[in-house]
Amino acid sequence: MTQPKNPLHGFTLEQIVTALVNHYGWAKLAEQIDINCFKKDPSIKSSLTFLRKTPWAREKTEALFIATKLYQQ
């Protein structure tokens, strides 16, 4: 079933975090979303672990991805 109005459809959390890191870099991403997994010894793996366990942080990350329109590239 397709979700044409869902801009996150077809993107994994790993793809979202990777795109944000490529676009902003870790330091700027940490300024945009103030969470330790982006500030202290950041990595894709540790960020994914935290975001999967923390719904509010995941929502902020997904919202930033949509706001920066990285899904349209």
All heavy atoms as TSV, in Angstrom:
chain	resi	resn	atom	element	x	y	z
A	1	MET	N	N	0.839	-1.168	0.000
A	1	MET	CA	C	0.000	0.000	0.000
A	1	MET	C	C	0.897	1.249	0.000
A	1	MET	O	O	1.834	1.351	0.779
A	1	MET	CB	C	-0.886	-0.012	1.242
A	1	MET	CG	C	-2.046	0.907	1.119
A	1	MET	SD	S	-3.427	0.367	2.127
A	1	MET	CE	C	-3.026	1.072	3.681
A	2	THR	N	N	0.637	2.183	-0.875
A	2	THR	CA	C	1.445	3.392	-0.955
A	2	THR	C	C	0.900	4.478	-0.045
A	2	THR	O	O	-0.275	4.467	0.330
A	2	THR	CB	C	1.501	3.924	-2.400
A	2	THR	OG1	O	0.183	4.278	-2.800
A	2	THR	CG2	C	2.073	2.889	-3.348
A	3	GLN	N	N	1.774	5.406	0.279
A	3	GLN	CA	C	1.403	6.529	1.137
A	3	GLN	C	C	1.861	7.816	0.454
A	3	GLN	O	O	2.846	8.420	0.852
A	3	GLN	CB	C	2.075	6.396	2.502
A	3	GLN	CG	C	1.677	5.153	3.253
A	3	GLN	CD	C	2.428	5.044	4.577
A	3	GLN	OE1	O	3.002	5.994	5.064
A	3	GLN	NE2	N	2.410	3.861	5.137
A	4	PRO	N	N	1.150	8.253	-0.556
A	4	PRO	CA	C	1.615	9.398	-1.354
A	4	PRO	C	C	1.716	10.711	-0.584
A	4	PRO	O	O	2.486	11.574	-0.949
A	4	PRO	CB	C	0.572	9.506	-2.461
A	4	PRO	CG	C	-0.644	8.846	-1.918
A	4	PRO	CD	C	-0.144	7.756	-1.000
A	5	LYS	N	N	0.979	10.862	0.493
A	5	LYS	CA	C	1.019	12.122	1.243
A	5	LYS	C	C	1.986	12.066	2.425
A	5	LYS	O	O	2.119	13.039	3.150
A	5	LYS	CB	C	-0.366	12.499	1.711
A	5	LYS	CG	C	-1.290	12.769	0.545
A	5	LYS	CD	C	-2.560	13.415	0.982
A	5	LYS	CE	C	-3.476	13.510	-0.219
A	5	LYS	NZ	N	-3.735	14.829	-0.635
A	6	ASN	N	N	2.658	10.954	2.616
A	6	ASN	CA	C	3.614	10.807	3.701
A	6	ASN	C	C	5.025	11.039	3.150
A	6	ASN	O	O	5.567	10.194	2.457
A	6	ASN	CB	C	3.513	9.411	4.312
A	6	ASN	CG	C	4.485	9.205	5.451
A	6	ASN	OD1	O	5.294	10.069	5.764
A	6	ASN	ND2	N	4.405	8.042	6.065
A	7	PRO	N	N	5.642	12.185	3.466
A	7	PRO	CA	C	6.966	12.480	2.919
A	7	PRO	C	C	8.059	11.540	3.427
A	7	PRO	O	O	9.123	11.458	2.824
A	7	PRO	CB	C	7.235	13.921	3.356
A	7	PRO	CG	C	6.349	14.145	4.515
A	7	PRO	CD	C	5.146	13.259	4.310
A	8	LEU	N	N	7.791	10.809	4.498
A	8	LEU	CA	C	8.785	9.879	5.032
A	8	LEU	C	C	8.648	8.476	4.437
A	8	LEU	O	O	9.501	7.623	4.683
A	8	LEU	CB	C	8.668	9.797	6.558
A	8	LEU	CG	C	8.964	11.090	7.307
A	8	LEU	CD1	C	8.687	10.912	8.788
A	8	LEU	CD2	C	10.373	11.548	7.063
A	9	HIS	N	N	7.605	8.262	3.662
A	9	HIS	CA	C	7.383	6.937	3.085
A	9	HIS	C	C	8.567	6.531	2.220
A	9	HIS	O	O	9.020	7.283	1.362
A	9	HIS	CB	C	6.103	6.915	2.247
A	9	HIS	CG	C	5.831	5.574	1.632
A	9	HIS	ND1	N	5.472	4.486	2.387
A	9	HIS	CD2	C	5.913	5.152	0.356
A	9	HIS	CE1	C	5.315	3.455	1.580
A	9	HIS	NE2	N	5.586	3.828	0.347
A	10	GLY	N	N	9.084	5.362	2.474
A	10	GLY	CA	C	10.195	4.842	1.690
A	10	GLY	C	C	11.564	5.152	2.271
A	10	GLY	O	O	12.581	4.727	1.733
A	11	PHE	N	N	11.619	5.906	3.371
A	11	PHE	CA	C	12.890	6.245	4.004
A	11	PHE	C	C	13.031	5.495	5.320
A	11	PHE	O	O	12.101	5.471	6.125
A	11	PHE	CB	C	12.981	7.749	4.312
A	11	PHE	CG	C	13.116	8.597	3.092
A	11	PHE	CD1	C	12.007	9.218	2.546
A	11	PHE	CD2	C	14.345	8.769	2.487
A	11	PHE	CE1	C	12.117	10.002	1.415
A	11	PHE	CE2	C	14.469	9.554	1.353
A	11	PHE	CZ	C	13.352	10.171	0.814
A	12	THR	N	N	14.197	4.923	5.527
A	12	THR	CA	C	14.485	4.309	6.820
A	12	THR	C	C	15.033	5.384	7.746
A	12	THR	O	O	15.491	6.445	7.298
A	12	THR	CB	C	15.535	3.188	6.686
A	12	THR	OG1	O	16.776	3.766	6.261
A	12	THR	CG2	C	15.080	2.119	5.700
A	13	LEU	N	N	15.016	5.100	9.028
A	13	LEU	CA	C	15.574	6.044	9.995
A	13	LEU	C	C	17.060	6.260	9.717
A	13	LEU	O	O	17.564	7.369	9.821
A	13	LEU	CB	C	15.346	5.541	11.423
A	13	LEU	CG	C	15.777	6.473	12.544
A	13	LEU	CD1	C	15.097	7.832	12.437
A	13	LEU	CD2	C	15.486	5.833	13.899
A	14	GLU	N	N	17.745	5.214	9.318
A	14	GLU	CA	C	19.170	5.336	8.991
A	14	GLU	C	C	19.383	6.290	7.812
A	14	GLU	O	O	20.296	7.121	7.829
A	14	GLU	CB	C	19.768	3.974	8.681
A	14	GLU	CG	C	21.259	4.032	8.400
A	14	GLU	CD	C	21.897	2.667	8.221
A	14	GLU	OE1	O	21.169	1.651	8.176
A	14	GLU	OE2	O	23.133	2.622	8.121
A	15	GLN	N	N	18.552	6.206	6.801
A	15	GLN	CA	C	18.662	7.115	5.658
A	15	GLN	C	C	18.393	8.565	6.083
A	15	GLN	O	O	19.053	9.487	5.597
A	15	GLN	CB	C	17.684	6.711	4.552
A	15	GLN	CG	C	18.045	5.428	3.860
A	15	GLN	CD	C	16.954	4.945	2.919
A	15	GLN	OE1	O	15.768	5.040	3.231
A	15	GLN	NE2	N	17.352	4.418	1.776
A	16	ILE	N	N	17.443	8.747	6.967
A	16	ILE	CA	C	17.096	10.092	7.438
A	16	ILE	C	C	18.266	10.696	8.212
A	16	ILE	O	O	18.676	11.822	7.942
A	16	ILE	CB	C	15.817	10.043	8.297
A	16	ILE	CG1	C	14.610	9.714	7.410
A	16	ILE	CG2	C	15.605	11.345	9.065
A	16	ILE	CD1	C	13.336	9.382	8.158
A	17	VAL	N	N	18.806	9.947	9.170
A	17	VAL	CA	C	19.924	10.454	9.969
A	17	VAL	C	C	21.139	10.709	9.082
A	17	VAL	O	O	21.797	11.748	9.192
A	17	VAL	CB	C	20.262	9.489	11.125
A	17	VAL	CG1	C	21.532	9.925	11.846
A	17	VAL	CG2	C	19.103	9.392	12.100
A	18	THR	N	N	21.433	9.804	8.180
A	18	THR	CA	C	22.574	9.966	7.289
A	18	THR	C	C	22.428	11.212	6.420
A	18	THR	O	O	23.377	11.982	6.253
A	18	THR	CB	C	22.754	8.709	6.403
A	18	THR	OG1	O	22.968	7.586	7.261
A	18	THR	CG2	C	23.931	8.856	5.459
A	19	ALA	N	N	21.239	11.439	5.895
A	19	ALA	CA	C	21.003	12.625	5.067
A	19	ALA	C	C	21.173	13.902	5.882
A	19	ALA	O	O	21.768	14.874	5.404
A	19	ALA	CB	C	19.603	12.567	4.458
A	20	LEU	N	N	20.684	13.902	7.115
A	20	LEU	CA	C	20.824	15.081	7.966
A	20	LEU	C	C	22.292	15.345	8.316
A	20	LEU	O	O	22.745	16.491	8.300
A	20	LEU	CB	C	19.994	14.930	9.240
A	20	LEU	CG	C	18.484	15.016	9.050
A	20	LEU	CD1	C	17.751	14.614	10.327
A	20	LEU	CD2	C	18.073	16.413	8.617
A	21	VAL	N	N	23.033	14.297	8.613
A	21	VAL	CA	C	24.460	14.453	8.926
A	21	VAL	C	C	25.212	14.956	7.704
A	21	VAL	O	O	26.060	15.851	7.808
A	21	VAL	CB	C	25.064	13.127	9.444
A	21	VAL	CG1	C	26.580	13.219	9.547
A	21	VAL	CG2	C	24.463	12.761	10.793
A	22	ASN	N	N	24.897	14.425	6.544
A	22	ASN	CA	C	25.560	14.882	5.316
A	22	ASN	C	C	25.230	16.342	5.020
A	22	ASN	O	O	26.069	17.078	4.516
A	22	ASN	CB	C	25.170	14.005	4.127
A	22	ASN	CG	C	25.782	12.625	4.205
A	22	ASN	OD1	O	26.769	12.404	4.890
A	22	ASN	ND2	N	25.170	11.685	3.514
A	23	HIS	N	N	24.017	16.746	5.322
A	23	HIS	CA	C	23.571	18.108	5.038
A	23	HIS	C	C	24.106	19.111	6.066
A	23	HIS	O	O	24.610	20.172	5.701
A	23	HIS	CB	C	22.043	18.155	4.999
A	23	HIS	CG	C	21.483	19.480	4.617
A	23	HIS	ND1	N	21.508	19.943	3.328
A	23	HIS	CD2	C	20.896	20.451	5.369
A	23	HIS	CE1	C	20.947	21.150	3.294
A	23	HIS	NE2	N	20.574	21.477	4.514
A	24	TYR	N	N	23.980	18.789	7.347
A	24	TYR	CA	C	24.333	19.721	8.420
A	24	TYR	C	C	25.707	19.472	9.036
A	24	TYR	O	O	26.334	20.402	9.526
A	24	TYR	CB	C	23.295	19.650	9.561
A	24	TYR	CG	C	21.957	20.219	9.218
A	24	TYR	CD1	C	20.872	19.399	8.961
A	24	TYR	CD2	C	21.753	21.590	9.170
A	24	TYR	CE1	C	19.625	19.926	8.657
A	24	TYR	CE2	C	20.514	22.128	8.872
A	24	TYR	CZ	C	19.457	21.287	8.615
A	24	TYR	OH	O	18.223	21.816	8.316
A	25	GLY	N	N	26.126	18.221	9.092
A	25	GLY	CA	C	27.280	17.850	9.903
A	25	GLY	C	C	26.808	17.652	11.340
A	25	GLY	O	O	25.742	18.136	11.724
A	26	TRP	N	N	27.597	16.940	12.132
A	26	TRP	CA	C	27.168	16.617	13.492
A	26	TRP	C	C	26.974	17.867	14.355
A	26	TRP	O	O	26.011	17.971	15.111
A	26	TRP	CB	C	28.145	15.662	14.171
A	26	TRP	CG	C	28.092	14.273	13.644
A	26	TRP	CD1	C	29.047	13.635	12.913
A	26	TRP	CD2	C	27.024	13.319	13.795
A	26	TRP	NE1	N	28.641	12.356	12.599
A	26	TRP	CE2	C	27.411	12.126	13.132
A	26	TRP	CE3	C	25.787	13.360	14.420
A	26	TRP	CZ2	C	26.602	11.003	13.087
A	26	TRP	CZ3	C	24.983	12.231	14.377
A	26	TRP	CH2	C	25.376	11.072	13.722
A	27	ALA	N	N	27.903	18.821	14.260
A	27	ALA	CA	C	27.839	20.007	15.123
A	27	ALA	C	C	26.578	20.826	14.848
A	27	ALA	O	O	25.870	21.228	15.779
A	27	ALA	CB	C	29.085	20.864	14.943
A	28	LYS	N	N	26.287	21.093	13.590
A	28	LYS	CA	C	25.095	21.878	13.243
A	28	LYS	C	C	23.820	21.099	13.532
A	28	LYS	O	O	22.805	21.678	13.918
A	28	LYS	CB	C	25.126	22.291	11.769
A	28	LYS	CG	C	26.234	23.259	11.446
A	28	LYS	CD	C	25.906	24.623	11.969
A	28	LYS	CE	C	26.988	25.599	11.555
A	28	LYS	NZ	N	26.844	26.893	12.160
A	29	LEU	N	N	23.866	19.781	13.335
A	29	LEU	CA	C	22.698	18.955	13.649
A	29	LEU	C	C	22.397	19.023	15.146
A	29	LEU	O	O	21.239	19.134	15.546
A	29	LEU	CB	C	22.932	17.511	13.203
A	29	LEU	CG	C	21.779	16.534	13.389
A	29	LEU	CD1	C	20.507	17.023	12.694
A	29	LEU	CD2	C	22.169	15.159	12.862
A	30	ALA	N	N	23.446	19.006	15.969
A	30	ALA	CA	C	23.268	19.112	17.418
A	30	ALA	C	C	22.703	20.475	17.814
A	30	ALA	O	O	21.986	20.586	18.808
A	30	ALA	CB	C	24.581	18.857	18.135
A	31	GLU	N	N	23.017	21.507	17.040
A	31	GLU	CA	C	22.423	22.825	17.301
A	31	GLU	C	C	20.934	22.833	16.950
A	31	GLU	O	O	20.133	23.459	17.638
A	31	GLU	CB	C	23.132	23.899	16.478
A	31	GLU	CG	C	24.528	24.221	16.943
A	31	GLU	CD	C	25.227	25.220	16.042
A	31	GLU	OE1	O	24.558	25.866	15.197
A	31	GLU	OE2	O	26.456	25.354	16.167
A	32	GLN	N	N	20.583	22.142	15.882
A	32	GLN	CA	C	19.187	22.078	15.441
A	32	GLN	C	C	18.335	21.230	16.389
A	32	GLN	O	O	17.198	21.583	16.688
A	32	GLN	CB	C	19.101	21.481	14.027
A	32	GLN	CG	C	19.746	22.315	12.959
A	32	GLN	CD	C	18.935	23.554	12.643
A	32	GLN	OE1	O	17.713	23.525	12.635
A	32	GLN	NE2	N	19.621	24.650	12.395
A	33	ILE	N	N	18.899	20.098	16.820
A	33	ILE	CA	C	18.192	19.187	17.724
A	33	ILE	C	C	19.128	18.920	18.896
A	33	ILE	O	O	20.131	18.220	18.756
A	33	ILE	CB	C	17.822	17.862	17.029
A	33	ILE	CG1	C	16.999	18.120	15.763
A	33	ILE	CG2	C	17.053	16.960	17.991
A	33	ILE	CD1	C	16.759	16.899	14.923
A	34	ASP	N	N	18.809	19.467	20.041
A	34	ASP	CA	C	19.682	19.415	21.207
A	34	ASP	C	C	19.529	18.096	21.961
A	34	ASP	O	O	18.837	18.013	22.984
A	34	ASP	CB	C	19.374	20.605	22.122
A	34	ASP	CG	C	20.358	20.728	23.262
A	34	ASP	OD1	O	21.479	20.197	23.150
A	34	ASP	OD2	O	20.003	21.360	24.271
A	35	ILE	N	N	20.182	17.060	21.425
A	35	ILE	CA	C	20.194	15.763	22.101
A	35	ILE	C	C	21.632	15.241	22.106
A	35	ILE	O	O	22.401	15.483	21.177
A	35	ILE	CB	C	19.223	14.737	21.461
A	35	ILE	CG1	C	19.431	14.610	19.958
A	35	ILE	CG2	C	17.790	15.087	21.772
A	35	ILE	CD1	C	18.533	13.590	19.288
A	36	ASN	N	N	21.981	14.547	23.171
A	36	ASN	CA	C	23.361	14.109	23.364
A	36	ASN	C	C	23.871	13.163	22.287
A	36	ASN	O	O	25.058	13.164	21.994
A	36	ASN	CB	C	23.541	13.462	24.738
A	36	ASN	CG	C	23.594	14.486	25.838
A	36	ASN	OD1	O	23.926	15.648	25.613
A	36	ASN	ND2	N	23.250	14.066	27.052
A	37	CYS	N	N	23.009	12.366	21.697
A	37	CYS	CA	C	23.494	11.426	20.691
A	37	CYS	C	C	24.041	12.143	19.457
A	37	CYS	O	O	24.791	11.556	18.693
A	37	CYS	CB	C	22.427	10.405	20.307
A	37	CYS	SG	S	21.057	11.042	19.330
A	38	PHE	N	N	23.693	13.412	19.291
A	38	PHE	CA	C	24.246	14.215	18.202
A	38	PHE	C	C	25.418	15.070	18.673
A	38	PHE	O	O	26.150	15.610	17.858
A	38	PHE	CB	C	23.184	15.129	17.592
A	38	PHE	CG	C	22.066	14.412	16.892
A	38	PHE	CD1	C	20.840	15.035	16.742
A	38	PHE	CD2	C	22.209	13.146	16.375
A	38	PHE	CE1	C	19.785	14.409	16.082
A	38	PHE	CE2	C	21.166	12.494	15.725
A	38	PHE	CZ	C	19.953	13.132	15.575
A	39	LYS	N	N	25.589	15.210	20.005
A	39	LYS	CA	C	26.610	16.109	20.543
A	39	LYS	C	C	27.853	15.381	21.040
A	39	LYS	O	O	28.958	15.823	20.788
A	39	LYS	CB	C	26.042	16.939	21.704
A	39	LYS	CG	C	24.965	17.902	21.281
A	39	LYS	CD	C	24.659	18.940	22.333
A	39	LYS	CE	C	24.022	18.386	23.562
A	39	LYS	NZ	N	23.526	19.427	24.469
A	40	LYS	N	N	27.683	14.308	21.770
A	40	LYS	CA	C	28.804	13.641	22.431
A	40	LYS	C	C	29.163	12.345	21.725
A	40	LYS	O	O	28.387	11.401	21.746
A	40	LYS	CB	C	28.461	13.367	23.893
A	40	LYS	CG	C	28.217	14.643	24.680
A	40	LYS	CD	C	27.950	14.368	26.122
A	40	LYS	CE	C	27.703	15.691	26.837
A	40	LYS	NZ	N	27.447	15.518	28.239
A	41	ASP	N	N	30.331	12.347	21.092
A	41	ASP	CA	C	30.839	11.178	20.371
A	41	ASP	C	C	29.770	10.600	19.433
A	41	ASP	O	O	29.392	9.435	19.559
A	41	ASP	CB	C	31.333	10.127	21.372
A	41	ASP	CG	C	32.178	9.053	20.716
A	41	ASP	OD1	O	32.813	9.337	19.686
A	41	ASP	OD2	O	32.182	7.919	21.229
A	42	PRO	N	N	29.267	11.410	18.515
A	42	PRO	CA	C	28.161	10.967	17.667
A	42	PRO	C	C	28.564	9.914	16.637
A	42	PRO	O	O	29.691	9.918	16.128
A	42	PRO	CB	C	27.728	12.256	16.971
A	42	PRO	CG	C	28.960	13.078	16.909
A	42	PRO	CD	C	29.718	12.758	18.170
A	43	SER	N	N	27.647	9.040	16.367
A	43	SER	CA	C	27.788	8.065	15.283
A	43	SER	C	C	26.380	7.714	14.804
A	43	SER	O	O	25.401	7.901	15.528
A	43	SER	CB	C	28.524	6.803	15.750
A	43	SER	OG	O	27.699	6.019	16.591
A	44	ILE	N	N	26.319	7.224	13.604
A	44	ILE	CA	C	25.015	6.811	13.060
A	44	ILE	C	C	24.429	5.715	13.942
A	44	ILE	O	O	23.260	5.773	14.332
A	44	ILE	CB	C	25.149	6.341	11.595
A	44	ILE	CG1	C	25.649	7.464	10.681
A	44	ILE	CG2	C	23.830	5.760	11.088
A	44	ILE	CD1	C	24.694	8.617	10.502
A	45	LYS	N	N	25.251	4.726	14.282
A	45	LYS	CA	C	24.758	3.582	15.051
A	45	LYS	C	C	24.201	4.004	16.413
A	45	LYS	O	O	23.105	3.595	16.793
A	45	LYS	CB	C	25.872	2.556	15.226
A	45	LYS	CG	C	25.419	1.309	15.931
A	45	LYS	CD	C	26.525	0.288	16.057
A	45	LYS	CE	C	26.021	-0.927	16.817
A	45	LYS	NZ	N	27.049	-1.916	17.051
A	46	SER	N	N	24.959	4.827	17.154
A	46	SER	CA	C	24.479	5.227	18.484
A	46	SER	C	C	23.242	6.116	18.380
A	46	SER	O	O	22.331	6.027	19.206
A	46	SER	CB	C	25.584	5.945	19.269
A	46	SER	OG	O	25.933	7.165	18.663
A	47	SER	N	N	23.202	6.946	17.344
A	47	SER	CA	C	22.029	7.808	17.148
A	47	SER	C	C	20.788	6.975	16.848
A	47	SER	O	O	19.711	7.244	17.380
A	47	SER	CB	C	22.288	8.801	16.024
A	47	SER	OG	O	23.344	9.665	16.372
A	48	LEU	N	N	20.942	5.973	16.001
A	48	LEU	CA	C	19.803	5.115	15.665
A	48	LEU	C	C	19.276	4.391	16.897
A	48	LEU	O	O	18.068	4.289	17.099
A	48	LEU	CB	C	20.195	4.106	14.589
A	48	LEU	CG	C	20.470	4.677	13.209
A	48	LEU	CD1	C	20.984	3.590	12.276
A	48	LEU	CD2	C	19.241	5.346	12.633
A	49	THR	N	N	20.192	3.895	17.719
A	49	THR	CA	C	19.784	3.203	18.945
A	49	THR	C	C	18.962	4.129	19.830
A	49	THR	O	O	17.895	3.757	20.317
A	49	THR	CB	C	21.029	2.701	19.706
A	49	THR	OG1	O	21.748	1.799	18.858
A	49	THR	CG2	C	20.637	1.990	20.984
A	50	PHE	N	N	19.446	5.353	20.038
A	50	PHE	CA	C	18.733	6.307	20.880
A	50	PHE	C	C	17.390	6.701	20.265
A	50	PHE	O	O	16.360	6.716	20.952
A	50	PHE	CB	C	19.594	7.550	21.109
A	50	PHE	CG	C	18.887	8.607	21.902
A	50	PHE	CD1	C	18.739	8.469	23.270
A	50	PHE	CD2	C	18.364	9.734	21.288
A	50	PHE	CE1	C	18.078	9.445	24.022
A	50	PHE	CE2	C	17.702	10.709	22.026
A	50	PHE	CZ	C	17.567	10.553	23.390
A	51	LEU	N	N	17.392	7.034	18.980
A	51	LEU	CA	C	16.160	7.504	18.332
A	51	LEU	C	C	15.081	6.433	18.293
A	51	LEU	O	O	13.895	6.746	18.383
A	51	LEU	CB	C	16.473	8.007	16.922
A	51	LEU	CG	C	17.338	9.268	16.858
A	51	LEU	CD1	C	17.754	9.549	15.424
A	51	LEU	CD2	C	16.620	10.458	17.458
A	52	ARG	N	N	15.472	5.178	18.165
A	52	ARG	CA	C	14.479	4.097	18.147
A	52	ARG	C	C	13.821	3.899	19.509
A	52	ARG	O	O	12.694	3.424	19.593
A	52	ARG	CB	C	15.140	2.798	17.681
A	52	ARG	CG	C	15.428	2.807	16.197
A	52	ARG	CD	C	16.013	1.488	15.719
A	52	ARG	NE	N	16.242	1.531	14.283
A	52	ARG	CZ	C	17.402	1.266	13.704
A	52	ARG	NH1	N	18.448	0.899	14.424
A	52	ARG	NH2	N	17.527	1.336	12.395
A	53	LYS	N	N	14.530	4.287	20.564
A	53	LYS	CA	C	13.996	4.118	21.926
A	53	LYS	C	C	13.316	5.379	22.454
A	53	LYS	O	O	12.694	5.338	23.518
A	53	LYS	CB	C	15.136	3.751	22.886
A	53	LYS	CG	C	15.740	2.400	22.613
A	53	LYS	CD	C	16.871	2.129	23.582
A	53	LYS	CE	C	17.508	0.784	23.304
A	53	LYS	NZ	N	18.644	0.528	24.195
A	54	THR	N	N	13.459	6.499	21.734
A	54	THR	CA	C	12.986	7.782	22.253
A	54	THR	C	C	12.085	8.466	21.219
A	54	THR	O	O	12.567	9.183	20.339
A	54	THR	CB	C	14.201	8.683	22.581
A	54	THR	OG1	O	15.180	7.900	23.265
A	54	THR	CG2	C	13.790	9.861	23.424
A	55	PRO	N	N	10.787	8.239	21.316
A	55	PRO	CA	C	9.859	8.758	20.302
A	55	PRO	C	C	9.922	10.266	20.073
A	55	PRO	O	O	9.875	10.723	18.936
A	55	PRO	CB	C	8.489	8.338	20.824
A	55	PRO	CG	C	8.748	7.186	21.724
A	55	PRO	CD	C	10.100	7.440	22.330
A	56	TRP	N	N	10.059	11.063	21.140
A	56	TRP	CA	C	10.071	12.521	20.954
A	56	TRP	C	C	11.300	12.962	20.158
A	56	TRP	O	O	11.210	13.878	19.345
A	56	TRP	CB	C	9.985	13.256	22.284
A	56	TRP	CG	C	11.165	13.039	23.199
A	56	TRP	CD1	C	11.260	12.127	24.210
A	56	TRP	CD2	C	12.406	13.737	23.175
A	56	TRP	NE1	N	12.485	12.207	24.817
A	56	TRP	CE2	C	13.210	13.194	24.209
A	56	TRP	CE3	C	12.939	14.758	22.390
A	56	TRP	CZ2	C	14.506	13.648	24.466
A	56	TRP	CZ3	C	14.222	15.208	22.655
A	56	TRP	CH2	C	14.994	14.656	23.680
A	57	ALA	N	N	12.432	12.311	20.378
A	57	ALA	CA	C	13.648	12.662	19.643
A	57	ALA	C	C	13.538	12.233	18.184
A	57	ALA	O	O	13.985	12.945	17.279
A	57	ALA	CB	C	14.859	12.023	20.304
A	58	ARG	N	N	12.941	11.081	17.969
A	58	ARG	CA	C	12.737	10.612	16.598
A	58	ARG	C	C	11.811	11.567	15.843
A	58	ARG	O	O	12.055	11.894	14.685
A	58	ARG	CB	C	12.169	9.197	16.598
A	58	ARG	CG	C	11.989	8.651	15.193
A	58	ARG	CD	C	11.507	7.228	15.201
A	58	ARG	NE	N	11.397	6.727	13.845
A	58	ARG	CZ	C	11.574	5.468	13.499
A	58	ARG	NH1	N	11.877	4.575	14.413
A	58	ARG	NH2	N	11.453	5.096	12.254
A	59	GLU	N	N	10.754	12.016	16.501
A	59	GLU	CA	C	9.815	12.946	15.872
A	59	GLU	C	C	10.512	14.250	15.482
A	59	GLU	O	O	10.279	14.782	14.396
A	59	GLU	CB	C	8.642	13.231	16.804
A	59	GLU	CG	C	7.696	12.057	16.956
A	59	GLU	CD	C	6.658	12.263	18.045
A	59	GLU	OE1	O	6.517	13.401	18.535
A	59	GLU	OE2	O	6.002	11.281	18.416
A	60	LYS	N	N	11.369	14.765	16.349
A	60	LYS	CA	C	12.112	15.988	16.031
A	60	LYS	C	C	13.058	15.769	14.856
A	60	LYS	O	O	13.198	16.637	13.991
A	60	LYS	CB	C	12.915	16.464	17.251
A	60	LYS	CG	C	12.074	17.093	18.313
A	60	LYS	CD	C	12.941	17.673	19.407
A	60	LYS	CE	C	12.088	18.438	20.402
A	60	LYS	NZ	N	12.885	19.268	21.283
A	61	THR	N	N	13.699	14.622	14.823
A	61	THR	CA	C	14.629	14.301	13.741
A	61	THR	C	C	13.882	14.183	12.418
A	61	THR	O	O	14.316	14.733	11.396
A	61	THR	CB	C	15.385	13.000	14.062
A	61	THR	OG1	O	16.067	13.168	15.318
A	61	THR	CG2	C	16.392	12.659	12.982
A	62	GLU	N	N	12.770	13.481	12.423
A	62	GLU	CA	C	11.965	13.343	11.210
A	62	GLU	C	C	11.409	14.688	10.764
A	62	GLU	O	O	11.365	14.979	9.560
A	62	GLU	CB	C	10.840	12.331	11.440
A	62	GLU	CG	C	11.343	10.907	11.578
A	62	GLU	CD	C	10.277	9.917	12.001
A	62	GLU	OE1	O	9.207	10.343	12.497
A	62	GLU	OE2	O	10.508	8.703	11.844
A	63	ALA	N	N	10.996	15.523	11.707
A	63	ALA	CA	C	10.465	16.850	11.368
A	63	ALA	C	C	11.543	17.723	10.729
A	63	ALA	O	O	11.272	18.460	9.772
A	63	ALA	CB	C	9.902	17.521	12.609
A	64	LEU	N	N	12.761	17.643	11.236
A	64	LEU	CA	C	13.855	18.411	10.640
A	64	LEU	C	C	14.151	17.916	9.230
A	64	LEU	O	O	14.378	18.708	8.317
A	64	LEU	CB	C	15.115	18.324	11.507
A	64	LEU	CG	C	16.320	19.098	10.975
A	64	LEU	CD1	C	16.016	20.593	10.875
A	64	LEU	CD2	C	17.530	18.857	11.864
A	65	PHE	N	N	14.104	16.625	9.031
A	65	PHE	CA	C	14.311	16.032	7.710
A	65	PHE	C	C	13.271	16.570	6.729
A	65	PHE	O	O	13.601	16.988	5.617
A	65	PHE	CB	C	14.218	14.510	7.821
A	65	PHE	CG	C	14.390	13.767	6.523
A	65	PHE	CD1	C	15.634	13.642	5.945
A	65	PHE	CD2	C	13.301	13.168	5.902
A	65	PHE	CE1	C	15.801	12.935	4.756
A	65	PHE	CE2	C	13.452	12.469	4.727
A	65	PHE	CZ	C	14.706	12.348	4.150
A	66	ILE	N	N	12.025	16.618	7.140
A	66	ILE	CA	C	10.957	17.136	6.291
A	66	ILE	C	C	11.125	18.635	6.078
A	66	ILE	O	O	10.992	19.134	4.952
A	66	ILE	CB	C	9.578	16.817	6.900
A	66	ILE	CG1	C	9.324	15.310	6.869
A	66	ILE	CG2	C	8.472	17.561	6.161
A	66	ILE	CD1	C	8.135	14.860	7.691
A	67	ALA	N	N	11.458	19.360	7.141
A	67	ALA	CA	C	11.601	20.820	7.053
A	67	ALA	C	C	12.736	21.229	6.115
A	67	ALA	O	O	12.638	22.251	5.439
A	67	ALA	CB	C	11.824	21.410	8.434
A	68	THR	N	N	13.785	20.444	6.072
A	68	THR	CA	C	14.908	20.775	5.186
A	68	THR	C	C	14.685	20.240	3.776
A	68	THR	O	O	15.482	20.498	2.896
A	68	THR	CB	C	16.242	20.227	5.729
A	68	THR	OG1	O	16.129	18.837	5.956
A	68	THR	CG2	C	16.633	20.926	7.011
A	69	LYS	N	N	13.600	19.502	3.610
A	69	LYS	CA	C	13.182	18.982	2.300
A	69	LYS	C	C	14.243	18.103	1.649
A	69	LYS	O	O	14.381	18.071	0.437
A	69	LYS	CB	C	12.768	20.107	1.372
A	69	LYS	CG	C	11.593	20.875	1.936
A	69	LYS	CD	C	11.092	21.901	0.986
A	69	LYS	CE	C	9.903	22.596	1.644
A	69	LYS	NZ	N	9.286	23.565	0.828
A	70	LEU	N	N	14.988	17.371	2.477
A	70	LEU	CA	C	15.990	16.455	1.954
A	70	LEU	C	C	15.333	15.261	1.246
A	70	LEU	O	O	15.949	14.603	0.433
A	70	LEU	CB	C	16.884	15.949	3.091
A	70	LEU	CG	C	17.758	17.021	3.743
A	70	LEU	CD1	C	18.474	16.444	4.957
A	70	LEU	CD2	C	18.744	17.599	2.762
A	71	TYR	N	N	14.068	15.017	1.545
A	71	TYR	CA	C	13.366	13.897	0.928
A	71	TYR	C	C	13.056	14.157	-0.540
A	71	TYR	O	O	12.736	13.247	-1.288
A	71	TYR	CB	C	12.077	13.566	1.687
A	71	TYR	CG	C	11.056	14.675	1.703
A	71	TYR	CD1	C	10.066	14.742	0.732
A	71	TYR	CD2	C	11.073	15.672	2.681
A	71	TYR	CE1	C	9.131	15.756	0.732
A	71	TYR	CE2	C	10.148	16.677	2.686
A	71	TYR	CZ	C	9.180	16.724	1.709
A	71	TYR	OH	O	8.258	17.731	1.710
A	72	GLN	N	N	13.164	15.386	-0.991
A	72	GLN	CA	C	12.856	15.713	-2.384
A	72	GLN	C	C	14.055	15.534	-3.305
A	72	GLN	O	O	13.924	15.634	-4.503
A	72	GLN	CB	C	12.351	17.149	-2.500
A	72	GLN	CG	C	10.999	17.343	-1.855
A	72	GLN	CD	C	10.504	18.766	-1.945
A	72	GLN	OE1	O	11.255	19.693	-2.194
A	72	GLN	NE2	N	9.212	18.933	-1.750
A	73	GLN	N	N	15.221	15.294	-2.738
A	73	GLN	CA	C	16.428	15.159	-3.558
A	73	GLN	C	C	16.534	13.795	-4.169
A	73	GLN	O	O	16.132	12.827	-3.722
A	73	GLN	CB	C	17.667	15.456	-2.724
A	73	GLN	CG	C	17.687	16.884	-2.274
A	73	GLN	CD	C	18.907	17.186	-1.400
A	73	GLN	OE1	O	19.623	16.311	-0.980
A	73	GLN	NE2	N	19.102	18.451	-1.144
